[in-house]
Amino acid sequence: MERAQMDVVHGSPMALTYKDAGVDIDAGNALVDRIKPLAKSTHRPEVLGGIGGFAALCRLPTGYKEPILVSGTDGVGTKLKTALATKRHETIGIDLVAMCVNDVLVTGAEPLFFLDYFATGALDVDTAATVISGIAEGCRQSGCALVGGETAELPGLYHGSDYDLAGFCVGVVERTQIRPRTDLVAGDVVIGLPSAGLHSNGHSLARKVVLEVLKLPLDARPEILGGASVADDLIRPTIIYADAFRAIVDVPWKGAAHITGGGLVENPPRVFSDDSLAVELDPTTWEVPGIMKLIATAGVGDEEMRRTFNMGLGMLIFVPAAAAERTIALLAKQRARVVGRLVPRAGGEPSRLAGA
């Protein structure tokens, strides 16, 4: 009763604010001011206006006869748990961009612009700015513009300053250059581009095995990781393959597979619709990252490993046999190598390992 009487002003209860409910508008405005220069650093000439409007405007690039827009959306999954536990937020934004942009690249498209969605229980401006700085870096690596996004403060839905991320990318491709092509045939060569490790898939299994089954702390440095800590390998950012696709713009590549959820089992067959073909990979041609070897030691079977993780290959590119040598030369910086081929499908399996 005394508390109620103290809060009465001119006969009415003291006015509540949005901040009293857990949403700090001033913090949101401060974040917008912090990220404006980050967005500006990713500018493309097609972008009209800047951060702060109700929507983003972007022209189509010149030079296209029949431009087709391509879009992709994704998040980073439970990799966020590692970022939050280690307070290492610098690169999780790169992961967000990579997961969207790499899906757009395999269609033959040029990434054009990106928007993000950052949701949290209580907005920490420094953390959010660090995350969005990573998003801007991912956009710079991709060659696309960060044109906007949304910051949502949702007390009661998220705990404290925990946050979640989502985003989407829009790209553009000439209609005649859309991949995959329809002329994939047995004998076409599979070029593999190495991953940086787990990228942003399979982290629920990885964390369960490493932290719960093997009971390794985040700062542990098992020998199999080559000097890196568990946290280093769990948080290592996803590679963005935009430079690789720019390098082979004049190569008659037929299709590509971004190795994400589904691993090496489910992603390669998405490139072709012809059920007479299968992807045969030679596991002796690339190196499996130490973190995946570590996970396998806990009893995760070979098939489960292959259908959950990228196993060291972040991107597969399908080229005619005659173009393989040139493609490898153009992608020397990306450490590309021949890792397999298309073969006639047998036994009902769309992908398999040679000798398996």
Buried (B, 14 or more C-beta within 10 A) or exposed (E): EEEEEEEEEEEEEEEEEEEEEEBBEEBBEBBBEBBEEBBBBBEBEBBEEEBEEEEBEBEEEEEBEEBBEBBBBBBBBBBBBBBBBBEBBBBBBBBBBBBBBBBBBBBBBBBBBBBBBBBBBBBBBEBBBBBBBBBBBBBBBBBBBBBBBEBBBBBEEBEEBBBBBBBBBBBBBBEEBEBBBEEBBBEBBBBBBBBBBBBBBBBEBBBBBBBEBBEBEBEBBBEBBEEBBBBBBBBBBBBBBBBBBEBBEEBEBBBBBBBBBBBBBBBBBBBBEEEEBBBBBBBEBBEBBBBBBBBBEEEBEEEBBBBBBBBBBBBBBBBBEEBBEBBBEBBEEBEBBBBBBBBEBEEEEBBBBBEE
